């Protein structure tokens, strides 16, 4: 049954010709496998095929990672957006003649 598969350290491979000629056998192989199978065309990777339960589990993992990434981004944004009182922004600057002026007075000049 699995003679049509080329065992590999990566994905198992099968030629597109074998898939066309022996689809039922190929389908059984994919459904029995716990990992995707690569279909080759002219010796090069053409498609990756997997059973629906594997695909759905893969999507769930990706969605979980996406959710975690969004949380991390929000936490980083929250840390970066901490406010600093206005007085502290210029506390070490020599403001000279403007030292005793309010913001409103500075804006109205």
C-alpha positions in Angstrom: 0.0 0.0 0.0 2.7 2.5 0.9 4.9 1.5 -1.9 3.9 4.6 -3.9 5.5 6.8 -1.1 9.1 7.9 -1.2 10.1 7.9 2.5 12.1 11.0 3.4 13.6 12.7 6.4 11.3 15.6 5.7 7.9 14.9 4.2 7.0 11.6 2.5 6.7 12.2 -1.2 4.6 10.8 -4.0 4.5 11.7 -7.7 1.5 13.4 -9.3 1.4 10.5 -11.8 1.0 8.0 -9.0 -1.7 10.1 -7.4 -3.7 10.3 -10.7 -3.3 6.5 -11.3 -3.9 5.3 -7.7 -6.0 8.1 -6.0 -7.9 5.7 -3.7 -4.7 4.3 -2.4 -3.1 7.7 -2.0 -6.2 9.0 -0.1 -6.0 6.0 2.3 -2.3 6.8 2.9 -2.9 10.4 3.6 -5.8 9.6 6.0 -3.7 7.0 7.8 -0.7 9.4 8.2 0.0 11.8 11.1 1.7 14.3 8.9 1.3 15.9 5.4 2.5 14.2 2.2 4.3 16.1 -0.6 3.1 15.6 -4.2 5.9 16.1 -6.7 5.6 17.1 -10.3 8.6 16.5 -12.6 10.6 15.7 -9.4 9.9 19.1 -7.7 7.5 19.9 -4.9 4.1 20.8 -6.3 1.5 20.4 -3.5 1.3 19.4 0.2 -1.7 17.3 1.1 -3.0 16.5 4.6 -6.0 15.0 6.2 -8.6 17.6 7.4 -8.1 16.9 11.1 -4.4 17.6 10.8 -5.2 20.8 8.9 -7.7 22.0 11.5 -5.3 21.3 14.3 -2.6 23.2 12.5 -5.0 26.2 12.1 -5.8 26.1 15.8 -2.1 26.2 16.7 -1.6 29.1 14.4 -4.6 31.0 15.8 -3.2 30.4 19.4 0.2 31.8 18.4 -1.5 34.7 16.7 -3.5 35.4 19.9 -0.4 35.2 22.0 1.5 37.5 19.7 -1.3 40.1 19.9 -1.2 40.0 23.7 2.5 40.4 23.7 2.2 43.4 21.4 -0.4 45.0 23.6 1.8 44.5 26.7 4.7 46.1 24.9 2.6 49.0 23.7 1.3 49.4 27.3 4.8 49.6 28.6 5.9 52.0 26.0 2.9 54.3 26.5 3.5 55.1 30.2 3.0 58.9 30.6 5.5 61.2 32.2 4.3 64.4 33.9 5.0 67.6 31.9 7.0 69.1 34.7 9.4 66.1 34.5 10.0 66.4 30.8 11.9 69.7 31.1 12.9 69.6 34.7 16.7 69.5 33.9 16.5 72.1 31.1 17.6 75.7 31.7 14.5 77.6 30.6 15.9 81.0 31.5 13.4 83.8 31.1 10.6 81.3 30.5 11.1 79.4 33.7 8.1 81.0 35.5 5.7 81.1 32.6 2.8 78.8 32.3 2.1 76.8 29.2 -0.8 79.1 28.4 1.5 82.1 28.6 4.0 80.5 26.4 1.4 79.5 23.8 -0.1 83.0 23.8 3.2 84.8 22.9 
